[in-house]
C-alpha cells in the first residue's frame, strides 16, 4: 500500500465507520515486513474486555518502543511517534463534543515538548519534562489537505471558541485528552488498560491498528499536528475489522 493510499484510507474512515463488518471479526493479525522499522511493524492488534477494563494491545515484529523521535530542541517542526488504535467510538465518549471526527487512542513519545501537565511521569518533581516517555492520549482526527493530499491532522480548536473538553485536556488548542493511563511496553507488546466505564457504551466498537509519525507545524499554527507518516496499518486498508471481544 502506498503512502497516499494509506492517507486516503485514513481520511475515508468516516465513511467506513458506517459500514458493517463481519460479526466474527475480533482481533487483527498482520503479516510482518510492512514497516521499515521493526519497532513499528505491526503483526497483531486487539482490544479485549477484561473485567472493568478494555485492554488495548499491539504486537510488533521488533522491540516495541525502541524507536523514538530525534529531538530538534524546539516545539516547531518536532516529531511524534505513535502507536494508534482508530476506533468507531463517537468523540463524545471521552468528553469532546459529539461527531467531531475519528476518535483514536494513542500511545506517543515526543522529546521536544510535554502534553501531560497534570502528571509527573518520571518522578523528578517537574511535570513539564516527560514527553519522551511513552504515554497515552485520546485524539480526534480529521482530514486536512494542508497536511498533504488525503492526510489527517489532530483537530484544531479555532481561536476564540470554547468547545466541550475532557477534564484532563492538557490546554493545547487541539482535540486531545491526556488521561493518566500508563502504557506497559515490554518486548514486542504495547499494552494499555483503559477503564471501560469511562467510555460509556462500547457495544459493537470497531477498531484498527496504526503506527505513525506526526509532526508539529513549523509555524506552530493550525493545523498544529499533522499525520506526516504512516508506518504500518494492521488491516492494510483501515477497514476497522477489529471488534471488542470478551
Secondary structure as GFF3:
##gff-version 3
##sequence-region A 1 246
A	DSSP	alpha_helix	3	11	.	.	.	ID=ss1
A	DSSP	alpha_helix	13	16	.	.	.	ID=ss2
A	DSSP	beta_strand	28	29	.	.	.	ID=ss3
A	DSSP	three_ten_helix	38	40	.	.	.	ID=ss4
A	DSSP	beta_strand	42	50	.	.	.	ID=ss5
A	DSSP	beta_strand	53	60	.	.	.	ID=ss6
A	DSSP	beta_strand	79	86	.	.	.	ID=ss7
A	DSSP	three_ten_helix	91	94	.	.	.	ID=ss8
A	DSSP	beta_strand	102	109	.	.	.	ID=ss9
A	DSSP	beta_strand	135	143	.	.	.	ID=ss10
A	DSSP	three_ten_helix	145	147	.	.	.	ID=ss11
A	DSSP	beta_strand	152	154	.	.	.	ID=ss12
A	DSSP	beta_strand	176	177	.	.	.	ID=ss13
A	DSSP	beta_strand	184	186	.	.	.	ID=ss14
A	DSSP	beta_strand	189	195	.	.	.	ID=ss15
A	DSSP	three_ten_helix	196	199	.	.	.	ID=ss16
A	DSSP	beta_strand	206	207	.	.	.	ID=ss17
A	DSSP	beta_strand	210	216	.	.	.	ID=ss18
A	DSSP	beta_strand	225	233	.	.	.	ID=ss19
A	DSSP	beta_strand	242	243	.	.	.	ID=ss20
###
